[in-house]
Amino acid sequence: SVTRAGQAADDSYMDLCFPGYSTAQNEVTGPKTKSGPELGSLTVQCNYTSGWKTHRKYWCRGADWRDCKILVSTTGSEQEVKRDRVSIRDDQENLTFMVTMEDLRRDDADIYWCGIERVGSDHGFPVDVSIDPGKSELIPERPSQRAASLFSSTYFLILVFLEVPLLLGMLSAILWVDRPQRCPGRRRSPPDEN
């Protein structure tokens, strides 16, 4: 059938591109590609079949499935596990596990794998992760923040142009009042020589 021919074409492509990987049984699947913004984060949802609920799931990096580097793995429970900038959490009720990569860097772009540990060769599904440079997740400035920054700059101007001269004027007045008093036009008479 057309579907089977298409599946066979997909299988041969995957075998060529990812040595050691087989799509004969789709025990675990995920998105083929995923992208995230530099300095931001991305989350990948991997799905699996019901027979693998309590098996350890993991996220590994490297184009070659046989020796990709495991970055983080579950404990076989639903407890979230975090290592460095990567976290994983298994949702056994919905047969999915979520992987989150944070503080993304350009060199994080690579082939990653949704993996399930089992006796013999593990199940895996490749995800091509790309990083969008310079598109970091910026929180838009709220109007109240703009007002606060405007207020602080206005306050700064008031401080510089009004309060500082006022303080200098007061200091000058104090120094003026505190200076030694002399009466103009009067000379001290010389002391009596007698």
C-alpha positions in Angstrom: 0.0 0.0 0.0 1.0 3.7 -0.3 1.2 4.0 3.5 3.6 1.0 3.8 5.7 2.3 0.9 5.9 5.7 2.6 6.9 4.1 5.9 9.6 2.1 4.1 11.0 5.2 2.6 11.0 6.9 6.0 12.7 3.9 7.6 15.5 3.8 5.0 16.0 7.6 5.4 16.3 7.2 9.2 18.7 4.3 8.8 20.9 6.4 6.5 20.8 9.5 8.6 20.9 7.9 12.0 23.0 4.8 12.1 21.9 2.2 14.6 18.4 3.6 14.8 15.3 1.6 13.6 11.8 2.9 13.2 10.4 -0.7 12.9 8.5 -0.1 16.2 7.5 3.4 17.1 7.5 2.8 20.8 8.6 6.4 21.4 7.9 9.4 19.2 8.3 13.1 19.3 8.6 16.2 17.0 11.0 15.8 14.1 12.3 19.4 14.7 12.1 21.9 17.5 13.6 25.4 17.8 14.0 27.8 20.7 15.3 31.4 21.1 18.9 32.0 22.2 18.9 32.6 26.0 15.4 31.3 26.1 14.0 27.8 26.6 12.3 25.1 24.7 10.2 22.1 25.7 9.9 18.8 23.8 7.1 16.4 24.4 8.0 12.7 23.7 5.2 10.1 23.6 5.4 6.4 24.3 3.2 3.3 24.2 1.7 1.9 27.4 4.2 -0.9 27.8 6.9 1.5 28.8 5.2 3.4 31.7 7.7 2.5 34.5 10.8 2.3 32.3 13.5 5.0 32.5 13.2 7.8 29.9 16.0 10.0 28.9 17.2 12.8 26.6 20.5 12.3 24.9 22.6 14.4 22.4 24.4 13.3 19.3 23.6 12.3 15.7 24.7 8.7 16.3 22.1 6.9 18.3 24.5 4.2 19.4 26.8 6.6 21.4 24.7 9.7 22.0 25.4 11.4 25.4 22.6 11.1 28.0 22.0 14.6 29.4 19.2 13.7 31.9 17.0 10.7 32.7 14.0 9.8 34.8 14.1 7.5 37.8 11.2 5.4 36.5 8.8 7.5 38.5 7.0 10.8 37.7 9.4 12.9 39.7 11.1 15.7 37.8 14.8 15.4 37.4 17.1 18.3 36.6 20.7 18.3 35.5 22.5 21.5 34.6 20.2 23.3 32.1 18.0 20.3 31.2 15.0 18.8 33.1 12.8 15.8 32.4 9.4 14.8 33.8 7.5 11.6 33.0 3.7 11.8 32.9 2.8 8.1 33.0 -1.0 8.7 33.0 -0.7 10.5 29.6 2.2 8.3 28.3 4.4 11.4 27.7 7.6 12.8 29.0 8.6 16.4 28.8 12.1 17.7 28.3 13.0 21.3 29.0 16.2 23.0 27.9 16.9 26.4 29.5 19.3 29.3 28.9 19.7 28.1 25.3 23.0 28.8 23.5 23.8 28.7 19.8 26.0 25.6 20.3 23.0 23.7 21.7 21.8 23.2 18.2 22.2 19.4 17.5 20.4 16.1 17.1 18.8 15.0 20.4 16.9 11.8 21.2 13.8 10.9 23.2 14.9 7.6 24.6 13.5 4.7 26.6 15.8 2.3 28.4 15.1 -1.4 28.0 16.9 -4.7 27.9 18.8 -5.0 24.6 18.8 -1.9 22.4 16.9 1.1 23.8 14.0 2.8 21.9 14.8 6.2 20.5 13.3 9.0 18.4 15.5 11.8 16.9 14.7 15.5 17.3 16.6 18.1 15.3 17.0 21.1 17.7 17.8 24.5 16.3 18.5 27.8 18.1 17.2 31.1 16.8 20.0 33.6 17.4 19.2 37.0 19.0 15.6 36.1 19.5 15.8 35.9 23.3 12.5 35.9 25.2 12.1 39.5 26.3 9.3 40.4 28.7 7.5 43.4 27.2 7.7 46.5 29.3 4.4 47.3 31.0 3.0 50.9 31.0 3.6 51.1 34.8 7.3 50.3 34.3 7.6 53.0 31.7 5.9 55.5 34.1 8.2 54.4 36.9 11.3 54.9 34.7 10.0 58.3 33.6 9.3 59.3 37.2 12.8 58.3 38.2 14.4 60.3 35.4 12.2 63.3 36.2 13.2 63.0 39.9 16.8 62.9 38.8 16.5 66.1 36.8 14.8 67.8 39.8 17.6 66.7 42.0 20.3 68.0 39.6 18.8 71.3 38.6 16.9 72.3 41.7 18.1 70.6 44.8 21.8 70.7 44.2 21.9 74.5 43.5 19.6 75.0 46.5 22.1 73.1 48.7 25.0 75.0 47.3 23.2 78.3 47.9 22.5 77.3 51.5 26.1 76.3 52.0 27.3 79.6 50.6 24.9 81.5 52.9 26.2 79.6 55.9 29.8 80.4 55.0 28.9 84.0 54.3 27.3 84.5 57.7 30.1 82.6 59.5 32.9 84.7 58.0 34.9 87.0 60.3 33.2 90.4 60.7 35.0 93.6 59.8 33.6 97.1 60.0 34.5 99.1 56.9 36.1 102.5 57.2 37.4 102.0 60.8 41.0 101.4 61.6 42.3 100.0 64.7 44.2 102.7 66.6 47.7 101.8 67.4 48.3 100.7 71.0 49.4 103.4 73.5 53.1 103.6 73.7 52.8 105.1 77.2 
